Amino acid sequence: MRAQLKALDSADAPGGDIRAFEPEDAEDFRLAVTATIGPAGLEGEELFQFTVCSAARLARQPLPKGFAFQRHTLVLDKWDPSLIERAIGDLCLRTEGEEWHEIAVKLSRFGGWEFEDYRP
């Protein structure tokens, strides 16, 4: 079983469409993106959160303690919504497992999974 990217959106983009987002500076930006991912060819989907930002924005991040952890972050040279789709889509194609939960856990290493810390 493999993962499949089913949709991308952002609450900070016009109409939620990341292709409609236009940063003031294509080489210095940050955007919260939600990827809807599910098992390839099957119904069902879950949400994974990514911070998409430029390398320049990441380099400008203040480090009050001299360090920072970066998790669930996709770094681009410059704004390119098709590259975001390709990067997350390729991640899905390369992520497989015997069951969906195994795949979702693997994906959660890259994007914040909505059920990551869920305990029944």
Long-range contacts (C-beta under 8 A, 24 or more apart in sequence): 1-39, 1-40, 1-96, 1-97, 1-98, 1-99, 1-100, 1-103, 2-39, 2-40, 2-92, 2-93, 2-95, 2-96, 2-103, 3-37, 3-38, 3-39, 3-40, 3-91, 3-92, 3-93, 3-95, 3-96, 3-103, 3-104, 3-107, 4-37, 4-38, 4-39, 4-40, 4-41, 4-92, 5-35, 5-36, 5-37, 5-85, 5-88, 5-89, 5-92, 6-36, 6-37, 6-38, 6-45, 7-35, 7-36, 7-45, 8-33, 8-34, 8-35, 8-36, 8-81, 8-84, 8-85, 8-88, 9-33, 9-34, 9-36, 10-34, 18-81, 18-84, 19-81, 21-79, 21-81, 22-79, 23-79, 26-54, 26-78, 26-79, 27-54, 27-56, 27-77, 27-78, 27-79, 28-54, 28-56, 28-57, 28-60, 29-53, 29-54, 29-57, 29-79, 30-54, 30-57, 33-74, 33-84, 35-88, 35-111, 37-88, 37-92, 37-104, 37-107, 38-100, 39-100, 39-103, 40-92, 44-100, 46-104, 46-113, 46-114, 46-115, 47-113, 47-114, 48-107, 48-108, 48-110, 48-111, 48-112, 48-113, 48-114, 49-111, 49-112, 49-114, 50-74, 50-88, 50-110, 50-111, 50-112, 52-76, 52-84, 54-78, 54-79, 71-112, 72-110, 72-111, 72-112, 74-110
